[in-house]
Amino acid sequence: MLHHCNVDRLFAMWQVINENNRMFKSTGISQGQFGTPRGANITADSPLKPFSRNGTNTSFHTSNSVADIRTLGYTYPEIDDWTLSPNETAAAVRAQINALYNRGDNIKSTGSRSVRRIQGPTRYYTAVIRVERSEIPLSSSINLVLNGSVVGRMSLFDMPSVGMASANIPLIDSRSGGRYESHMRPNEAVQFLQENITMEVRLVCLPPCNMGPAGVGSRLE
């Protein structure tokens, strides 16, 4: 829950800074989701079922209706948009972001001493997963395994049952195979990951369901 709250907070700050692009304006085709039939057009005015506006099944929130958190009656400490103009609010939020997340010198106090740690550039690696839902058991979890440790995971619910699902998964440095991060050049690290990461599909269900692997892939493409 805290993770989802923080995502909402970060997105709210992003919207303040990007006022003219705060809501998508494109149209997509539904692959068959909870609130839209397969083949239907999805826009910012499509219903976000089951989130009702009036407590009934006659009117549902849309992306447009929840685009501004002020209409929902809350805000975040970094956003003071009730006393400042949009430009002033955007400038203030930028300053807050730089103060909170600027990757400069990090000084940590340890008793009577101060330890200065200079944060250098860090490389992060991700894996792109594409899977046809009809070809694997649902609901399931696709684990990326490196040297016996799960370094990334993609979860799939049982709806929709068909269609292509894709995700860009950050890879966790498990330190059991993390030598690629500090001892390899980027192209060597990518090759190492492609050759050593395997994909494991696990069923997600309640006992007494068998939670063992449903299948194990070979190499990461």
Residue frames relative to the residue before (quaternion, step in Angstrom):
aa qw qx qy qz dx dy dz
M 1.0000 0.0000 0.0000 0.0000 0.00 0.00 0.00
L 0.6459 0.5092 -0.3273 0.4651 3.60 0.94 -0.82
H 0.6071 0.5546 -0.3501 0.4486 3.57 1.06 -0.73
H 0.6932 0.4695 -0.2857 0.4663 3.59 0.83 -0.96
C 0.6153 0.5374 -0.3444 0.4626 3.60 1.05 -0.69
N 0.6775 0.4835 -0.3031 0.4642 3.58 0.93 -0.83
V 0.5980 0.5383 -0.3610 0.4714 3.60 1.08 -0.65
D 0.6432 0.5152 -0.3173 0.4693 3.59 0.96 -0.84
R 0.6499 0.5191 -0.3072 0.4624 3.59 0.98 -0.86
L 0.6749 0.4908 -0.2954 0.4651 3.59 0.87 -0.95
F 0.6650 0.4936 -0.3098 0.4671 3.58 0.98 -0.82
A 0.6137 0.5418 -0.3476 0.4573 3.60 1.06 -0.71
M 0.6559 0.4886 -0.3140 0.4822 3.61 0.99 -0.78
W 0.6274 0.5311 -0.3374 0.4588 3.58 1.01 -0.79
Q 0.6469 0.5272 -0.3201 0.4484 3.60 0.99 -0.84
V 0.6261 0.5369 -0.3411 0.4510 3.59 1.01 -0.77
I 0.6970 0.4660 -0.2703 0.4732 3.58 0.94 -0.91
N 0.7676 0.2823 -0.1444 0.5570 3.58 1.06 -0.75
E 0.0712 -0.8654 0.4955 0.0205 3.55 0.77 1.11
N 0.7209 0.4610 -0.2588 0.4482 3.60 0.91 -0.87
N 0.7507 0.3207 -0.1937 0.5441 3.60 1.25 -0.25
R 0.2915 0.8143 -0.4666 0.1850 3.57 1.20 0.49
M 0.7907 0.1865 -0.1097 0.5727 3.60 1.19 -0.39
F 0.4915 -0.6714 0.4643 0.3034 3.58 -0.94 0.87
K 0.2333 -0.7909 0.5575 0.0955 3.55 -1.09 0.77
S 0.5344 0.6419 -0.3964 0.3812 3.58 1.27 0.02
T 0.3591 -0.7015 0.5722 0.2272 3.56 -1.38 0.15
G 0.1134 -0.7972 0.5914 0.0441 3.55 -0.94 0.91
I 0.4213 -0.6758 0.5427 0.2670 3.54 -1.31 0.24
S 0.4103 -0.7301 0.4952 0.2309 3.59 -0.72 1.08
Q 0.3147 -0.7311 0.5776 0.1811 3.55 -1.09 0.81
G 0.6476 -0.4893 0.3184 0.4897 3.56 1.31 0.13
Q 0.1611 0.7980 -0.5571 0.1637 3.57 0.24 1.29
F 0.7629 -0.3730 0.2550 0.4625 3.57 -1.31 -0.08
G 0.8155 0.2919 -0.1263 0.4835 3.57 0.90 -0.94
T 0.7603 0.3066 -0.1867 0.5414 3.60 1.19 -0.11
P 0.4364 -0.6935 0.5007 0.2791 3.60 -0.91 0.84
R 0.6445 -0.5248 0.3967 0.3897 3.53 -1.23 0.48
G 0.7925 0.2903 -0.2344 0.4825 3.57 -0.91 0.97
A 0.5411 0.6243 -0.4081 0.3885 3.61 1.23 -0.19
N 0.4956 -0.6346 0.5030 0.3141 3.56 -1.20 0.56
I 0.1748 -0.7734 0.6027 0.0897 3.55 -0.97 0.91
T 0.0251 0.7783 -0.6251 0.0538 3.56 -0.83 1.07
A 0.6940 -0.4487 0.3468 0.4436 3.56 -1.30 -0.08
D 0.6752 0.4584 -0.2956 0.4966 3.60 1.27 -0.14
S 0.4286 0.6885 -0.4774 0.3383 3.61 1.23 0.19
P 0.5407 -0.6469 0.4213 0.3343 3.64 -0.98 0.75
L 0.2788 -0.7361 0.5962 0.1581 3.54 -1.06 0.87
K 0.0468 -0.8244 0.5640 -0.0112 3.57 0.40 1.23
P 0.6409 -0.1578 -0.7462 -0.0873 1.62 -2.11 1.39
F 0.3705 0.7618 -0.4700 0.2478 3.65 1.17 0.43
S 0.1677 -0.8382 0.5174 0.0389 3.52 -0.05 1.40
R 0.4490 -0.6762 0.5181 0.2698 3.57 -1.17 0.65
N 0.8251 0.2209 -0.0734 0.5149 3.58 0.95 -0.81
G 0.6221 -0.5779 0.3428 0.4019 3.58 1.18 0.37
T 0.6735 0.4248 -0.3052 0.5223 3.58 1.26 0.18
N 0.5500 -0.6053 0.4562 0.3507 3.57 -1.30 -0.08
T 0.5056 0.6643 -0.4115 0.3656 3.58 1.17 0.55
S 0.8003 0.1160 -0.0542 0.5858 3.61 1.14 -0.48
F 0.0790 -0.8151 0.5740 -0.0027 3.54 -0.77 1.08
H 0.5832 -0.5584 0.4570 0.3730 3.52 -1.26 0.50
T 0.1891 -0.7373 0.6350 0.1317 3.53 -1.32 0.47
S 0.6814 -0.4495 0.3506 0.4590 3.58 -1.25 0.11
N 0.6537 0.5150 -0.3162 0.4556 3.59 1.00 -0.76
S 0.6814 0.5077 -0.3065 0.4289 3.59 0.95 -0.83
V 0.7495 0.3342 -0.2113 0.5309 3.62 1.18 -0.42
A 0.3589 0.7620 -0.4787 0.2476 3.59 1.25 0.28
D 0.7539 0.3017 -0.1687 0.5588 3.60 1.06 -0.70
I 0.3699 -0.7615 0.4867 0.2157 3.59 -0.50 1.14
R 0.5288 0.6303 -0.4184 0.3848 3.60 1.18 -0.35
T 0.6435 0.5255 -0.3288 0.4490 3.58 1.04 -0.71
L 0.6799 0.4684 -0.2784 0.4907 3.58 1.25 -0.39
G 0.5512 -0.6883 0.3450 0.3215 3.55 1.34 0.13
Y 0.7218 0.3657 -0.2835 0.5147 3.60 1.06 0.54
T 0.0878 -0.7692 0.6281 0.0778 3.55 -1.33 0.21
Y 0.4253 -0.6774 0.5288 0.2840 3.59 -1.30 -0.24
P 0.6723 -0.5368 0.3153 0.4006 3.62 -1.12 0.58
E 0.6747 0.5138 -0.3061 0.4325 3.59 1.05 -0.69
I 0.7175 0.4444 -0.2318 0.4837 3.61 1.21 -0.45
D 0.0216 0.7828 -0.6182 0.0680 3.57 -0.52 1.24
D 0.1370 0.8468 -0.4984 0.1252 3.55 0.52 1.22
W 0.5786 0.5828 -0.3919 0.4147 3.60 1.22 0.20
T 0.7453 0.3247 -0.2213 0.5386 3.62 1.24 -0.24
L 0.7186 0.4047 -0.2396 0.5123 3.60 1.22 -0.37
S 0.5381 -0.5867 0.4899 0.3553 3.56 -1.26 0.44
P 0.6815 -0.4804 0.3322 0.4411 3.64 -1.18 0.30
N 0.6685 0.4879 -0.3107 0.4674 3.62 0.93 -0.81
E 0.6556 0.4976 -0.3099 0.4760 3.58 1.00 -0.81
T 0.6359 0.5211 -0.3295 0.4642 3.58 1.01 -0.76
A 0.6472 0.5182 -0.3214 0.4574 3.59 0.95 -0.87
A 0.6554 0.5051 -0.3110 0.4676 3.60 0.97 -0.86
A 0.6609 0.5081 -0.3082 0.4584 3.58 0.97 -0.84
V 0.6539 0.5005 -0.3157 0.4714 3.59 1.00 -0.79
R 0.6095 0.5386 -0.3526 0.4627 3.61 1.02 -0.74
A 0.6549 0.5114 -0.3112 0.4612 3.57 0.92 -0.90
Q 0.6512 0.5113 -0.3158 0.4635 3.59 1.00 -0.83
I 0.6466 0.5177 -0.3194 0.4604 3.59 0.96 -0.85
N 0.6644 0.4948 -0.3067 0.4687 3.59 0.92 -0.88
A 0.6556 0.5107 -0.3137 0.4593 3.58 1.03 -0.76
L 0.7223 0.4491 -0.2452 0.4653 3.58 1.03 -0.81
Y 0.8445 0.2281 -0.0518 0.4818 3.55 0.87 -0.97
N 0.3864 0.7212 -0.5006 0.2828 3.61 1.17 0.12
R 0.2914 -0.7832 0.5289 0.1484 3.58 -0.74 1.08
G 0.2402 0.7607 -0.5589 0.2263 3.54 0.39 1.27
D 0.7812 -0.2309 0.2086 0.5412 3.59 -1.07 -0.72
N 0.1625 -0.7747 0.6066 0.0741 3.55 -0.97 0.88
I 0.0998 -0.8158 0.5694 0.0150 3.59 -0.41 1.26
K 0.0644 -0.8059 0.5883 -0.0155 3.53 -0.70 1.14
S 0.3200 -0.7613 0.5369 0.1724 3.57 -0.78 1.06
T 0.0144 -0.7787 0.6271 -0.0112 3.58 -0.94 0.93
G 0.8073 -0.1652 0.0678 0.5625 3.56 0.03 1.31
S 0.8049 -0.2096 0.1848 0.5235 3.56 -0.76 -1.06
R 0.6708 0.4791 -0.2959 0.4825 3.58 1.27 -0.11
S 0.2369 -0.7302 0.6175 0.1714 3.53 -1.28 0.37
V 0.1834 -0.7801 0.5929 0.0793 3.54 -0.81 1.05
R 0.1822 -0.7860 0.5843 0.0867 3.55 -0.73 1.09
R 0.0664 -0.7949 0.6030 0.0054 3.54 -0.73 1.09
I 0.2361 -0.7734 0.5753 0.1231 3.56 -0.63 1.14
Q 0.2686 -0.7795 0.5484 0.1393 3.54 -0.65 1.13
G 0.1694 -0.7961 0.5769 0.0678 3.54 -0.52 1.21
P 0.7091 -0.4329 0.3177 0.4571 3.57 -1.26 -0.03
T 0.1595 -0.7794 0.6028 0.0610 3.54 -1.06 0.85
R 0.2875 -0.7534 0.5665 0.1697 3.56 -0.93 0.88
Y 0.1150 -0.7689 0.6268 0.0518 3.51 -1.03 0.88
Y 0.1852 -0.7840 0.5858 0.0882 3.54 -1.04 0.80
T 0.1095 -0.7868 0.6060 0.0418 3.55 -1.07 0.79
A 0.2576 -0.7400 0.6004 0.1599 3.54 -1.29 0.45
V 0.2770 -0.7463 0.5845 0.1570 3.57 -0.92 0.93
I 0.0987 -0.7958 0.5972 0.0176 3.57 -0.71 1.14
R 0.0053 0.7649 -0.6440 0.0141 3.55 -0.99 0.92
V 0.0793 0.8061 -0.5771 0.1043 3.56 -0.74 1.04
E 0.3723 -0.6863 0.5767 0.2405 3.55 -1.12 0.74
R 0.4694 -0.7282 0.4247 0.2626 3.58 -0.53 1.21
S 0.6641 0.5317 -0.3164 0.4197 3.59 0.97 -0.79
E 0.6719 0.5225 -0.2947 0.4344 3.59 1.22 -0.34
I 0.7368 0.3169 -0.2230 0.5541 3.61 1.27 -0.03
P 0.5571 -0.5927 0.4455 0.3741 3.61 -1.17 0.45
L 0.1563 -0.7820 0.6001 0.0630 3.58 -1.04 0.83
S 0.5682 -0.2045 -0.7964 0.0323 1.62 -2.04 1.46
S 0.0133 -0.8183 0.5736 -0.0348 3.55 -1.06 0.70
S 0.2981 -0.7128 0.6062 0.1888 3.48 -1.39 0.25
I 0.2126 -0.7641 0.5986 0.1125 3.57 -0.86 1.00
N 0.1277 -0.8152 0.5642 0.0286 3.55 -0.46 1.23
L 0.2543 -0.7126 0.6313 0.1704 3.54 -1.13 0.75
V 0.1058 -0.8340 0.5414 -0.0108 3.56 -0.51 1.22
L 0.0093 -0.7791 0.6260 -0.0314 3.53 -0.94 1.01
N 0.8406 -0.0873 0.0138 0.5344 3.57 -0.63 1.15
G 0.7503 -0.4226 0.2137 0.4613 3.56 0.94 0.90
S 0.6908 0.4364 -0.2800 0.5038 3.59 1.24 -0.09
V 0.4366 -0.6721 0.5311 0.2749 3.57 -1.07 0.77
V 0.0981 -0.8231 0.5592 0.0145 3.56 -0.62 1.15
G 0.7909 0.0424 -0.0482 0.6086 3.58 1.30 0.06
R 0.0684 -0.8113 0.5807 0.0019 3.57 -1.11 0.63
M 0.0842 -0.7540 0.6501 0.0422 3.53 -1.19 0.77
S 0.1744 -0.8013 0.5677 0.0721 3.59 -0.77 1.04
L 0.1126 -0.7869 0.6058 0.0334 3.56 -1.03 0.86
F 0.3137 -0.7315 0.5766 0.1845 3.56 -0.90 0.99
D 0.6182 -0.5822 0.3816 0.3650 3.58 -1.26 0.18
M 0.7031 0.3395 -0.2700 0.5635 3.59 1.29 0.16
P 0.5337 -0.2968 -0.7826 0.1212 1.54 -1.60 1.95
S 0.5333 -0.6583 0.4378 0.3009 3.57 -1.19 0.47
V 0.7623 0.2340 -0.1558 0.5830 3.59 1.24 -0.30
G 0.5638 0.5923 -0.4509 0.3578 3.53 -1.27 0.33
M 0.5352 -0.6359 0.4604 0.3116 3.54 -1.22 0.51
A 0.1148 -0.7666 0.6295 0.0536 3.57 -0.95 0.96
S 0.0041 0.8021 -0.5966 0.0256 3.57 -0.97 0.82
A 0.0180 0.7857 -0.6176 0.0289 3.54 -1.20 0.55
N 0.3030 -0.7061 0.6104 0.1925 3.53 -1.26 0.58
I 0.1186 -0.8541 0.5065 0.0001 3.57 -0.17 1.34
P 0.3577 -0.7074 0.5607 0.2395 3.64 -0.72 1.00
L 0.3248 -0.7480 0.5479 0.1865 3.57 -0.94 0.87
I 0.3462 -0.7444 0.5423 0.1787 3.54 -0.84 1.06
D 0.3809 -0.6950 0.5563 0.2498 3.57 -1.00 0.83
S 0.1740 -0.8356 0.5169 0.0649 3.56 -0.13 1.31
R 0.3886 -0.7370 0.4552 0.3140 3.59 1.34 -0.23
S 0.6075 0.5059 -0.3885 0.4734 3.56 1.23 0.03
G 0.7660 0.1204 -0.1212 0.6197 3.53 1.30 -0.08
G 0.4035 0.7794 -0.4069 0.2531 3.50 1.35 0.20
R 0.3952 0.7357 -0.4772 0.2736 3.57 1.23 0.10
Y 0.5449 0.6182 -0.4103 0.3906 3.59 1.18 -0.40
E 0.6319 0.5751 -0.3366 0.3959 3.59 1.10 -0.62
S 0.8113 0.2908 -0.1372 0.4883 3.58 0.87 -0.87
H 0.7650 0.3832 -0.2024 0.4765 3.59 1.11 -0.48
M 0.7228 0.4206 -0.2388 0.4937 3.58 1.23 -0.09
R 0.4840 -0.6055 0.5403 0.3273 3.47 -1.25 0.51
P 0.6900 -0.5046 0.3033 0.4211 3.62 -1.13 0.51
N 0.6879 0.4677 -0.3109 0.4599 3.62 0.84 -0.87
E 0.6308 0.5153 -0.3356 0.4731 3.60 1.10 -0.64
A 0.6421 0.5273 -0.3230 0.4531 3.59 1.03 -0.81
V 0.6392 0.5212 -0.3268 0.4615 3.58 0.96 -0.84
Q 0.6612 0.4948 -0.3101 0.4710 3.60 0.92 -0.86
F 0.6309 0.5366 -0.3277 0.4545 3.58 1.00 -0.84
L 0.6761 0.4900 -0.2960 0.4638 3.58 0.91 -0.90
Q 0.6515 0.5247 -0.3160 0.4475 3.58 0.93 -0.85
E 0.7213 0.4520 -0.2444 0.4644 3.58 1.01 -0.81
N 0.7898 0.3682 -0.1654 0.4618 3.59 1.09 -0.61
I 0.6247 0.5138 -0.3644 0.4615 3.61 1.15 -0.28
T 0.1161 -0.7652 0.6300 0.0643 3.55 -1.02 0.89
M 0.3608 -0.7178 0.5554 0.2146 3.55 -1.27 0.48
E 0.0958 -0.7941 0.6002 0.0004 3.53 -0.91 1.02
V 0.1990 -0.7784 0.5871 0.0989 3.59 -0.78 1.03
R 0.0330 -0.8024 0.5956 -0.0166 3.57 -0.74 1.08
L 0.4653 -0.6669 0.5108 0.2789 3.55 -1.01 0.87
V 0.1939 -0.7468 0.6245 0.1210 3.55 -1.13 0.73
C 0.3145 0.7364 -0.5368 0.2659 3.57 -0.36 1.23
L 0.5751 -0.5999 0.4422 0.3374 3.55 -1.32 0.21
P 0.5990 -0.5426 0.4246 0.4080 3.62 -1.13 0.52
P 0.5889 -0.1329 -0.7908 -0.1009 1.54 -2.23 1.18
C 0.2289 0.7954 -0.5335 0.1743 3.60 1.09 0.56
N 0.4872 -0.6532 0.5008 0.2919 3.55 -1.10 0.74
M 0.2090 -0.8145 0.5339 0.0889 3.58 -0.55 1.17
G 0.3913 0.7325 -0.4774 0.2872 3.60 1.18 0.31
P 0.6995 -0.4635 0.3276 0.4342 3.55 -1.28 0.18
A 0.3434 -0.7256 0.5581 0.2102 3.54 -1.05 0.83
G 0.7868 -0.1558 0.1067 0.5876 3.53 1.20 -0.41
V 0.2094 -0.7764 0.5831 0.1151 3.56 -1.12 0.58
G 0.3327 -0.7466 0.5425 0.1939 3.55 -0.82 0.99
S 0.5440 -0.6112 0.4556 0.3507 3.53 -1.29 0.13
R 0.8202 -0.1066 0.1086 0.5514 3.56 -0.07 -1.26
L 0.5202 -0.6068 0.5040 0.3275 3.52 -1.30 0.50
E 0.3193 -0.7566 0.5388 0.1881 3.56 -0.77 1.02
